[in-house]
Amino acid sequence: NGDAPFWARIQGVAVSTATPTVTIAPSATPVVEASGTASLMPDQAIDLDSGQSGQADEDDLALELNGEQQYQLIPLNNARIGISGTSRPGITDCSGTLVATDPIRLSEQQNGMYLCYRTNHGLPGVLLLVKLPAQGAPLELEYLTWAAP
């Protein structure tokens, strides 16, 4: 009836809980299909799957002078190319870069610019414009094509 006193004993018990640990697994290093340097003069092309020049139906990129006498990189045989920026992209970055069959005007680029590409076999890669072409001087570039699509 609420007219008698009562008492309660509260006793805390320590409970141990395991603290989860996070283990970060190292990411696999992508396998490289081809890499190297190349020098291209106008009307020369390169196969970025093998690093060979003048492979005709296997070539991925060609250097050409357009009607306005401006140098441009032309994707060949359904290869695709896109501008990435001035920081070196990885395979994940290049896989997310918009690439197209449209030519890249080199007059709008600068030395040290990175481009991402997909070869005519669908392999992703990154290309560095080391030295832009000038009157009588070739386009110098570095490329790296990964084996994983």
N, C-alpha and C positions, 0 to 999 in steps of 0.2 A: 504493500500500500504506500510505499515511499516514506514510511516513518521509522525505518531501521537503517542504521549506518551500514555501509559495505566498503570493501577495499578491493583493489585490483593490483596485481603485480605484473609489470610489463618487463620482459627480459629480452634484450636485443641479442641476436645471434649473428656473428660474423659469417657471411657467405662469401666464399672465394669464387670469383668468376674469371674464367680464362680470357686473357687479352688476345684478340686475334692479331696475327702478324701477317703483313702483306708481303708477298714475295713477287717481285717483278721478274718475269721471265725475259731474258734477252730476246729481242726480236731477231728473226733470221736475217742474215745479210743477203740481199738479193744477188742472184747469180748474174754475172756479166756475160752477155753474148759477144759483144765486140766493143772495143774502145780504142781511141788513138787520136791523132791529129791529122789534119788534111789542109791542103792549100788548093783552092779552086779558082780558076780563071773563068771568064765568061764562056758559056756553052759547055762547061765541064760539069759532071755529075758524080755523085757518090752513093754507094749502097751502104747504108748505115747498119745493115745486118752483118756485113762481112768486112767493111772498111775498104772495099775494092772500088776503084773508079772505072767508069765506062762500061758498066754491066748491062746497059740498055734496059731490058725489061725487069731488071732487079734493082735499078737505081731508085733512090728515095728522094734525093734533093739535087737540084741543079742551080747553078748561078747563071743568071741571065741579065742582059741589059734590056730594059723595056723601051718602048717607043720614045720615051722622054729622056733616054740615055741615063736612067737611074738603075743601079744594081738592085736585084731582088732575088730572094731564094724562092724557088718554085718546087712544091711537093710533086713528086712523080709517082705513077703507078698506084694511085690510091693511098699514098703515104699522106700524113697530116702533120701540121706544125702549128705551134702557137707560142706567143710571147709569155715568158714566166716572170722575168724581172732581173734585178741585179744580185739577188741572193741565190746561191746554188740550191736548186730544188732536189729533193729525193724522189724515189719511185712513187711514193704516195702523193707527193705534190704534183708530179707530172701526170699521174693517173687522174687527178682532179682538174688539170688545166684544160681549158677549151682549146682543142686543136681542130684545124680545118684544112681544106685543100687550097685555100686562098694564098697567093704569094705574100711574102713578108718583104716590104720595102726596106732595104738596108739604110737608105738615106734618113729614115725615121728612127734608126737604132743607134747604139753607141758601143764602143769596145767594152767588153766586160758584161754584156747582156746575155742572159740565159734564155734559151728557147727549149720547149718541150716538144716531143714528137712521138708519133706512132709510125713505125716502118710499114712498108707495103705488106709485111707479114703480121702486122698488128702488135709488134713488140714496142714497149715504151722506152723512151730515151731522153737524154738531156744533151744539149749542144751549147757550147760557149763560143760567142763571137770574140775571138782573141784580137783580130785586127781586121777592120773593115777594108774592102777593096778600094783601091784608088787607081788612077790612070796608070795602067801597066803593072800594077801590084795586085797580087791575088788576095782573095778572102782567106784568112787563116782562122781555123776553128778547131775545137776539141769536141769530141763526142763520146758518149757512153750509152750503149744500148743494153738494157736488161733482158734476160732470157724469159722472164715471167710476163705473160700478157696482163 
